[in-house]
Amino acid sequence: MVKVGLTGGIGAGKSEVSRLFAACGAVIIDADRISREVVEPGTFGLDAIVAEFGAEILGPDGTLDRPKLGALVFSDTERLAALNAIVHPLVGARSAELEREAGEDAVVVHDVPLLVENGLAPLYDEVVVVDASPETQLDRLVRARGMDEGEARARMAAQATREERLAVADVVIDNDGPLEDLEPQVRQLWKRWTS
């Protein structure tokens, strides 16, 4: 098994790289997807978040109102730490379970937005960082995702810096250019991991 940690700042293009690895045959363990799964209605995770932040962070249907919770935590480091203390252990346990199910010959790509922030680099055989300039990230968040510029900047500021991410990288995938530049970089890595 080859265990890869894939990360990148918000708007850097990590999800697109993850999709390309999946198309090559990698087993993708997506921390964001798992973080939504562990806070679905009826889970311990959602109960713990409501206990910490109050029932007002629930939507009318009883699901987590992510935009409302995001607005609370992304500008307040203490609130963000409280949320992470609830969600991260649950995500870690589910990720480990999925990795065990992958099989000995698998290339397992852990898609982890907060890999650097949580000191997870040592858990992987290689850390791949999808890199884009802060200007590119901001443009993508505002133009492509429709975020308010202030919210986009707050989300970027809540993550590790570009320099911190690059410091843990074994491999850097440059994503400042067009999407078609990504596939050759991904295929080259895939070939190395599976040869």
C-alpha positions as CSV (number, residue, x, y, z in Angstrom):
1,M,0.0,0.0,0.0
2,V,1.1,3.5,-0.8
3,K,-0.3,6.1,1.5
4,V,-0.4,9.6,0.1
5,G,-1.5,12.8,2.0
6,L,-2.9,15.3,-0.5
7,T,-3.5,18.8,0.6
8,G,-3.6,22.4,-0.6
9,G,-5.1,25.7,0.4
10,I,-8.7,26.5,-0.2
11,G,-9.2,27.3,-3.9
12,A,-5.8,25.7,-4.9
13,G,-7.5,22.9,-6.8
14,K,-6.9,19.9,-4.5
15,S,-10.4,18.5,-5.3
16,E,-9.6,18.4,-9.0
17,V,-6.3,16.7,-8.3
18,S,-8.1,14.2,-6.1
19,R,-10.6,13.5,-8.9
20,L,-7.7,12.9,-11.3
21,F,-6.1,10.4,-8.9
22,A,-9.4,8.6,-8.5
23,A,-9.7,8.3,-12.3
24,C,-6.2,6.7,-12.3
25,G,-7.5,4.1,-9.8
26,A,-6.5,5.5,-6.4
27,V,-8.7,4.9,-3.4
28,I,-9.7,8.3,-2.2
29,I,-10.3,9.0,1.4
30,D,-11.9,12.4,1.5
31,A,-11.7,14.1,4.9
32,D,-14.2,16.8,3.9
33,R,-16.8,14.2,2.8
34,I,-16.1,12.2,6.0
35,S,-16.4,15.3,8.1
36,R,-20.0,15.8,6.7
37,E,-20.8,12.1,7.3
38,V,-19.8,12.2,11.0
39,V,-22.1,15.1,11.7
40,E,-25.3,13.9,10.0
41,P,-28.5,13.9,12.1
42,G,-28.5,11.2,14.7
43,T,-24.7,11.1,15.0
44,F,-22.6,11.7,18.1
45,G,-20.7,14.4,16.1
46,L,-23.8,16.5,15.5
47,D,-25.0,16.1,19.1
48,A,-21.5,17.3,20.3
49,I,-21.6,20.3,18.0
50,V,-25.0,21.3,19.2
51,A,-23.9,21.0,22.8
52,E,-20.9,23.3,22.0
53,F,-22.5,25.9,19.7
54,G,-26.2,25.7,20.4
55,A,-29.3,24.5,18.5
56,E,-29.3,27.7,16.4
57,I,-26.6,26.1,14.1
58,L,-29.2,23.6,12.9
59,G,-31.3,24.1,9.9
60,P,-35.1,23.7,9.9
61,D,-34.7,20.1,8.9
62,G,-32.3,19.3,11.8
63,T,-29.1,19.2,9.7
64,L,-26.0,21.2,10.4
65,D,-26.3,24.7,8.9
66,R,-22.7,24.7,7.6
67,P,-22.7,28.3,6.4
68,K,-23.9,29.5,9.8
69,L,-21.4,27.4,11.6
70,G,-18.6,28.5,9.2
71,A,-19.5,32.2,9.9
72,L,-19.1,31.5,13.6
73,V,-15.8,29.7,13.5
74,F,-13.7,31.0,10.7
75,S,-13.2,34.4,12.2
76,D,-12.7,33.0,15.8
77,T,-9.7,30.7,16.4
78,E,-11.0,29.5,19.8
79,R,-14.4,28.5,18.3
80,L,-12.6,26.9,15.3
81,A,-10.4,24.9,17.7
82,A,-13.5,23.7,19.6
83,L,-15.2,22.5,16.4
84,N,-12.0,20.8,15.3
85,A,-11.7,19.0,18.7
86,I,-15.1,17.4,18.0
87,V,-14.8,16.6,14.4
88,H,-11.2,15.7,13.8
89,P,-11.0,12.5,16.0
90,L,-14.2,11.3,14.3
91,V,-12.8,11.9,10.9
92,G,-9.5,10.2,11.8
93,A,-11.2,7.1,13.1
94,R,-13.4,6.7,9.9
95,S,-10.4,7.4,7.7
96,A,-8.4,4.6,9.4
97,E,-11.3,2.2,8.9
98,L,-11.5,3.0,5.1
99,E,-7.8,2.7,4.7
100,R,-7.9,-0.8,6.3
101,E,-10.6,-1.8,3.8
102,A,-8.5,-0.6,0.7
103,G,-6.3,-3.6,0.3
104,E,-2.6,-4.2,0.4
105,D,-1.9,-3.2,-3.2
106,A,-3.9,0.0,-3.2
107,V,-2.7,3.5,-3.7
108,V,-4.6,5.3,-1.0
109,V,-4.9,9.1,-1.4
110,H,-6.0,10.9,1.8
111,D,-7.5,14.2,0.7
112,V,-6.9,16.3,3.8
113,P,-7.4,20.0,3.7
114,L,-6.0,20.5,7.2
115,L,-3.1,18.1,6.9
116,V,-0.5,20.7,7.8
117,E,-2.5,22.4,10.5
118,N,-3.0,19.1,12.3
119,G,0.6,17.9,11.9
120,L,-0.4,14.8,9.9
121,A,2.4,14.7,7.4
122,P,4.3,11.9,9.2
123,L,1.3,9.6,8.7
124,Y,1.9,9.3,4.9
125,D,4.6,7.8,2.6
126,E,4.4,11.0,0.6
127,V,2.8,14.4,1.0
128,V,1.5,16.0,-2.2
129,V,0.7,19.7,-2.0
130,V,-1.5,21.3,-4.7
131,D,-0.1,24.9,-4.9
132,A,-1.5,28.0,-6.3
133,S,-0.7,31.6,-5.5
134,P,-2.9,33.4,-2.9
135,E,-4.1,35.7,-5.8
136,T,-5.3,32.7,-7.8
137,Q,-6.9,31.1,-4.7
138,L,-8.8,34.4,-3.9
139,D,-9.9,34.8,-7.5
140,R,-11.3,31.2,-7.7
141,L,-13.1,31.6,-4.4
142,V,-14.8,34.8,-5.3
143,R,-15.4,34.2,-9.0
144,A,-16.0,30.4,-9.2
145,R,-17.5,29.8,-5.7
146,G,-19.3,33.1,-5.3
147,M,-17.8,33.8,-1.9
148,D,-17.7,37.3,-0.6
149,E,-14.0,38.5,-0.7
150,G,-13.9,39.1,3.1
151,E,-15.2,35.6,3.8
152,A,-12.7,34.1,1.2
153,R,-9.8,36.0,2.9
154,A,-10.9,34.8,6.4
155,R,-11.0,31.2,5.2
156,M,-7.6,31.4,3.6
157,A,-6.2,33.1,6.8
158,A,-7.7,30.2,8.9
159,Q,-5.5,27.7,7.1
160,A,-1.8,27.1,7.1
161,T,0.3,29.5,5.0
162,R,1.5,28.6,1.6
163,E,5.1,28.4,3.0
164,E,4.0,26.0,5.8
165,R,2.3,23.7,3.2
166,L,5.3,23.8,0.9
167,A,7.6,23.0,3.8
168,V,6.0,19.5,4.4
169,A,5.6,18.7,0.7
170,D,7.4,15.7,-0.9
171,V,5.8,16.7,-4.2
172,V,4.3,20.0,-5.3
173,I,1.7,20.1,-8.0
174,D,1.6,23.5,-9.6
175,N,-2.0,24.7,-10.2
176,D,-1.6,28.3,-11.1
177,G,-2.3,27.6,-14.7
178,P,-5.2,26.0,-16.6
179,L,-6.8,22.7,-15.6
180,E,-5.3,20.8,-18.5
181,D,-1.8,21.3,-16.9
182,L,-2.8,19.1,-13.9
183,E,-3.4,15.8,-15.6
184,P,0.3,15.2,-16.8
185,Q,1.5,16.0,-13.3
186,V,-0.9,13.5,-11.8
187,R,-0.2,10.8,-14.3
188,Q,3.6,11.1,-13.7
189,L,3.1,10.6,-10.0
190,W,0.7,7.7,-10.5
191,K,3.2,6.0,-12.8
192,R,5.9,6.3,-10.1
193,W,3.7,5.0,-7.4
194,T,2.5,2.0,-9.4
195,S,5.7,1.0,-11.2
